[in-house]
């Protein structure tokens, strides 16, 4: 792929016209036309500006390679700037989804600390619940971005992709720690709170054990969902770059064992009171909700 072909892809990716490109580089429109048609090469200082503008290396701009064949076969070039935009976009999505679900759970605190017939606490319960619902609805109506990254074969500058993979390994370790912390908190958090209040007679910040239990469960589920959704977003990039085949049966095989495991966990919670019987159901519900949302988005993209 030539320099001109790469410039055309970068301009199209950034929704920038050749006139706008020329203005930012302080050159004439004719000079840009020569570059994109491979009738001229920018000066070194202009190449550095282009490299910084699009987040690509000078090596990528100047080295001709066979990536053009990949593009013809459906490949899609992703610059460093676009990669960062995609990851930031998914972080915002996670915040909205987890925030909405978290508000649903935290709303139960007002039911715990309020006495029966307390209109103030009941009102706060419904305000927080509706706020969580509004956040989820608002998320559903956000414009869908970076769809090419999800469905196309991706092409990266080698340095950008290697840097991403190194960062991904660190992120996976962090997500693993978050998931483990979430599971431990989900299993042991409520029991620890009950022990401190009912056995040790310790009142934590004057808040009831039931209210603290909801805070503990909401925090635990936030950790677990954040870790899972973060890994899913990064795995999409790796799969579409390295050509890992998608097997629909494997994608949803977890549902077959998740239901009996959840039922067993609920039974253990009832019998032994090790954890709240509702905790496994909430985990399964959140996982199914994320899966359904993903399927609906994929179905919308395919139309």
C-alpha positions as CSV (number, residue, x, y, z in Angstrom):
1,X,0.0,0.0,0.0
2,X,1.5,3.4,-1.0
3,X,1.7,6.6,0.9
4,X,-1.2,8.1,-1.1
5,X,-3.5,5.1,-0.4
6,X,-2.7,5.3,3.3
7,X,-3.4,9.1,3.4
8,X,-6.8,8.5,1.7
9,X,-7.7,5.9,4.3
10,X,-6.6,8.1,7.2
11,X,-8.6,11.1,5.9
12,X,-11.7,9.0,5.3
13,X,-11.3,7.5,8.8
14,X,-11.2,10.9,10.4
15,X,-13.9,12.4,8.2
16,X,-11.5,15.1,7.0
17,X,-11.5,16.6,3.5
18,X,-8.3,17.3,1.6
19,X,-9.0,21.0,2.0
20,X,-9.1,20.7,5.8
21,X,-6.0,18.5,5.8
22,X,-4.2,21.2,3.7
23,X,-5.2,23.9,6.1
24,X,-4.0,22.0,9.2
25,X,-0.6,21.4,7.5
26,X,-0.4,24.9,6.1
27,X,0.1,23.7,2.6
28,X,-1.8,24.2,-0.7
29,X,-4.7,21.9,-1.7
30,X,-2.7,21.0,-4.8
31,X,0.2,19.7,-2.7
32,X,-2.2,17.4,-0.8
33,X,-3.7,16.3,-4.1
34,X,-0.2,15.2,-5.3
35,X,0.5,13.3,-2.1
36,X,-2.8,11.3,-2.2
37,X,-2.3,10.5,-5.9
38,X,1.3,9.4,-5.3
39,X,2.7,12.2,-7.4
40,X,4.8,13.7,-4.6
41,X,6.0,13.0,-1.1
42,X,5.7,15.5,1.9
43,X,8.7,17.1,3.4
44,X,10.1,15.5,6.6
45,X,8.6,18.1,8.9
46,X,5.2,17.6,7.2
47,X,5.5,13.8,7.6
48,X,6.1,14.3,11.3
49,X,3.0,16.5,11.5
50,X,0.9,13.8,9.7
51,X,2.3,11.1,12.0
52,X,1.3,13.1,15.1
53,X,-2.1,14.1,13.6
54,X,-3.3,10.6,12.8
55,X,-1.4,8.7,15.5
56,X,0.7,6.5,13.1
57,X,4.4,6.0,12.9
58,X,6.7,7.4,10.2
59,X,7.7,3.8,9.4
60,X,4.0,3.1,8.6
61,X,3.7,6.1,6.3
62,X,6.8,5.6,4.3
63,X,7.1,1.8,4.1
64,X,5.1,0.3,1.2
65,X,3.6,-3.1,2.1
66,X,0.9,-5.6,1.1
67,X,-1.7,-4.2,3.4
68,X,-3.6,-2.9,0.4
69,X,-4.5,-6.5,-0.4
70,X,-6.1,-6.9,3.0
71,X,-8.1,-3.7,2.5
72,X,-9.4,-5.0,-0.8
73,X,-10.5,-8.2,1.0
74,X,-12.4,-6.3,3.6
75,X,-9.7,-5.1,6.0
76,X,-10.1,-1.9,7.8
77,X,-7.2,0.3,9.0
78,X,-7.3,1.5,12.6
79,X,-5.1,4.3,13.7
80,X,-3.8,4.9,17.2
81,X,-6.3,7.8,17.6
82,X,-9.2,5.6,16.5
83,X,-8.2,2.8,18.8
84,X,-8.1,5.2,21.8
85,X,-11.5,6.5,20.7
86,X,-13.0,3.0,20.6
87,X,-11.7,2.1,24.0
88,X,-12.9,5.4,25.5
89,X,-16.3,4.8,23.9
90,X,-16.6,1.4,25.6
91,X,-15.5,2.8,28.9
92,X,-18.4,5.3,28.7
93,X,-20.8,2.5,27.8
94,X,-19.6,0.4,30.8
95,X,-20.2,3.4,33.1
96,X,-23.7,3.9,31.9
97,X,-24.7,0.2,32.1
98,X,-23.1,-0.5,35.5
99,X,-24.3,2.8,36.8
100,X,-27.9,2.0,35.9
101,X,-27.8,-1.5,37.4
102,X,-26.0,-0.1,40.5
103,X,-28.7,2.4,41.1
104,X,-31.3,-0.3,40.9
105,X,-29.5,-2.2,43.7
106,X,-28.6,0.8,45.8
107,X,-32.3,2.0,45.8
108,X,-33.0,-0.9,48.1
109,X,-31.0,0.8,50.8
110,X,-33.9,3.3,51.4
111,X,-36.3,0.3,51.9
112,X,-33.9,-1.1,54.5
113,X,-33.4,2.1,56.5
114,X,-37.0,3.4,56.2
115,X,-39.8,2.3,58.5
116,X,-43.0,0.9,57.0
117,X,-45.2,3.7,55.6
118,X,-42.2,6.2,55.6
119,X,-43.2,8.3,52.5
120,X,-39.8,10.1,52.3
121,X,-37.8,6.8,52.1
122,X,-40.3,5.3,49.7
123,X,-40.0,8.4,47.5
124,X,-36.2,8.2,47.5
125,X,-36.5,4.5,46.6
126,X,-38.5,5.3,43.5
127,X,-36.4,8.3,42.5
128,X,-33.2,6.3,42.6
129,X,-34.8,3.3,40.8
130,X,-36.2,5.5,38.0
131,X,-32.8,7.3,37.8
132,X,-31.2,3.9,37.1
133,X,-33.9,3.0,34.5
134,X,-33.4,6.4,32.8
135,X,-29.6,5.9,32.7
136,X,-30.1,2.5,30.9
137,X,-32.7,3.9,28.5
138,X,-30.4,6.9,27.7
139,X,-27.6,4.4,27.0
140,X,-29.8,2.4,24.6
141,X,-30.5,5.6,22.6
142,X,-26.8,6.7,22.3
143,X,-25.4,6.7,18.7
144,X,-23.5,3.6,17.8
145,X,-19.9,4.2,16.9
146,X,-16.9,2.2,15.7
147,X,-19.1,-0.5,14.1
148,X,-16.3,-1.2,11.6
149,X,-14.0,-2.3,14.4
150,X,-16.6,-4.8,15.6
151,X,-17.3,-6.4,12.2
152,X,-14.3,-5.9,9.9
153,X,-10.9,-7.5,9.6
154,X,-8.6,-4.9,11.2
155,X,-5.3,-3.7,10.1
156,X,-2.9,-1.8,12.5
157,X,0.5,-0.2,12.3
158,X,2.6,-2.9,13.9
159,X,4.0,-0.6,16.7
160,X,0.5,0.6,17.7
161,X,-0.8,-3.0,17.8
162,X,2.2,-4.2,19.9
163,X,1.7,-1.4,22.3
164,X,-2.0,-2.2,22.6
165,X,-1.2,-5.9,23.3
166,X,1.3,-5.0,26.0
167,X,-1.3,-2.6,27.6
168,X,-4.0,-5.3,27.2
169,X,-1.9,-7.8,29.2
170,X,-1.7,-5.3,32.1
171,X,-5.4,-4.6,31.8
172,X,-6.3,-8.3,31.9
173,X,-4.4,-8.7,35.1
174,X,-6.1,-5.7,36.6
175,X,-9.5,-7.0,35.5
176,X,-8.7,-10.5,36.9
177,X,-8.0,-8.8,40.3
178,X,-11.2,-6.8,40.1
179,X,-13.2,-10.0,39.2
180,X,-11.7,-11.9,42.1
181,X,-12.3,-9.0,44.5
182,X,-15.9,-8.8,43.3
183,X,-16.5,-12.5,43.8
184,X,-14.9,-12.5,47.3
185,X,-17.0,-9.4,48.2
186,X,-20.2,-10.9,46.8
187,X,-19.7,-14.1,48.8
188,X,-18.2,-12.8,52.0
189,X,-19.3,-9.2,52.2
190,X,-22.8,-9.7,53.6
191,X,-21.6,-12.4,56.0
192,X,-18.9,-10.1,57.4
193,X,-21.4,-7.3,57.8
194,X,-23.8,-9.5,59.6
195,X,-21.1,-10.9,61.9
196,X,-19.9,-7.4,62.8
197,X,-23.4,-6.1,63.6
198,X,-25.1,-9.1,65.1
199,X,-22.2,-11.0,66.8
200,X,-19.8,-8.2,67.6
201,X,-22.7,-5.7,68.2
202,X,-20.9,-3.2,66.1
203,X,-22.9,-0.5,64.3
204,X,-21.0,0.5,61.1
205,X,-21.5,4.3,60.6
206,X,-24.9,3.9,62.1
207,X,-26.2,2.1,59.0
208,X,-28.1,-1.2,59.2
209,X,-26.6,-4.5,58.0
210,X,-29.2,-4.8,55.3
211,X,-28.3,-1.4,53.8
212,X,-24.6,-2.2,53.9
213,X,-25.3,-5.6,52.3
214,X,-26.8,-3.9,49.3
215,X,-23.9,-1.5,49.0
216,X,-21.5,-4.5,49.2
217,X,-23.4,-6.5,46.6
218,X,-23.6,-3.5,44.2
219,X,-19.9,-2.8,44.6
220,X,-19.1,-6.5,43.9
221,X,-21.3,-6.7,40.8
222,X,-19.8,-3.5,39.5
223,X,-16.3,-5.0,39.8
224,X,-17.3,-8.2,38.0
225,X,-19.2,-6.5,35.2
226,X,-16.5,-3.9,34.6
227,X,-13.9,-6.6,34.3
228,X,-16.0,-8.8,32.0
229,X,-17.0,-5.9,29.7
230,X,-13.5,-4.5,29.5
231,X,-12.1,-7.9,28.5
232,X,-14.9,-8.3,25.9
233,X,-14.1,-5.0,24.2
234,X,-10.4,-5.7,24.0
235,X,-11.0,-9.3,22.8
236,X,-13.0,-7.9,19.9
237,X,-9.9,-6.0,18.6
238,X,-7.7,-9.1,18.9
239,X,-10.2,-11.4,17.3
240,X,-10.8,-9.1,14.3
241,X,-7.1,-8.4,13.9
242,X,-5.7,-11.9,14.2
243,X,-8.6,-13.6,12.5
244,X,-9.8,-15.7,15.4
245,X,-13.0,-17.5,14.3
246,X,-16.2,-16.7,16.1
247,X,-18.1,-19.8,17.1
248,X,-21.7,-19.0,18.1
249,X,-22.1,-22.2,20.0
250,X,-19.0,-21.5,22.2
251,X,-20.1,-17.9,22.7
252,X,-23.3,-18.9,24.5
253,X,-22.3,-22.3,26.0
254,X,-21.9,-20.7,29.4
255,X,-25.7,-20.3,29.6
256,X,-26.2,-24.1,29.7
257,X,-24.1,-24.5,32.9
258,X,-24.9,-21.0,34.4
259,X,-28.5,-21.9,35.2
260,X,-27.9,-25.1,37.2
261,X,-24.9,-23.4,39.0
262,X,-27.0,-20.5,39.9
263,X,-29.8,-22.7,41.2
264,X,-27.2,-24.6,43.3
265,X,-25.8,-21.4,44.6
266,X,-29.2,-20.1,45.6
267,X,-29.9,-23.4,47.4
268,X,-26.6,-23.2,49.3
269,X,-27.4,-19.6,50.2
270,X,-30.8,-20.6,51.7
271,X,-29.5,-23.6,53.6
272,X,-26.2,-22.4,54.9
273,X,-26.7,-18.6,54.8
274,X,-23.1,-18.2,53.6
275,X,-24.3,-15.6,51.1
276,X,-27.5,-13.9,50.1
277,X,-29.7,-16.2,48.0
278,X,-30.5,-13.3,45.8
279,X,-26.8,-12.7,44.9
280,X,-26.4,-15.6,42.4
281,X,-29.7,-14.6,40.7
282,X,-28.6,-11.0,40.4
283,X,-25.3,-12.1,38.8
284,X,-27.1,-14.3,36.3
285,X,-29.6,-11.6,35.5
286,X,-26.9,-9.0,34.9
287,X,-24.9,-11.5,32.6
288,X,-28.1,-12.3,30.6
289,X,-29.0,-8.6,30.3
290,X,-25.5,-7.8,28.9
291,X,-25.8,-10.7,26.5
292,X,-29.2,-9.7,25.3
293,X,-28.1,-6.1,24.8
294,X,-25.1,-7.3,22.8
295,X,-27.3,-9.6,20.6
296,X,-29.8,-6.7,19.9
297,X,-26.9,-4.4,18.9
298,X,-25.4,-7.1,16.6
299,X,-28.8,-7.7,15.1
300,X,-29.3,-3.9,14.5
301,X,-25.8,-3.7,12.9
302,X,-26.6,-6.6,10.5
303,X,-29.7,-4.9,9.1
